[in-house]
Amino acid sequence: MTQDPQAIDLQIVADTIKEENGLIHQRLLWGLTLQGFMFASYFWDGSDEVEPIKFALPWLGAILGLSSVTGSIFAHCAVERAIRTFNELQTRRGGVLSVNPAMQVPRLLLPFAPHFFIPFAVTVFWIVVWFSNHGSH
């Protein structure tokens, strides 16, 4: 019994979408975990002394936040490509589109999606912390 090659292609595309969504989730989770440890390290003692670690942590936090945003953008683009491929394969088969483009998030709202907004907000927070504590010295 041979399998339909188009069905195999559709399964590969569906697996790609599932994998990229999982990567987005994993990156967001690990990014927030690391940021939480960095917040705790930065605000642990409440002293006003400028120590090397207090000087460097906001920049490290901002860089990690931007890295999370960039990873989310790459994964989101991969998901969009896979969805387009899935729809093209379904159309060629004469099937109904399983991923309705109308059900996708409008591009205007994408910056507010959690996998973009949370790391971006954390990045902005770290930059504000740095400038409020070190920018005027």
Helices and strands as residue ranges (DSSP letters): H 5-43, H 52-93, G 101-103, G 107-112, H 114-133
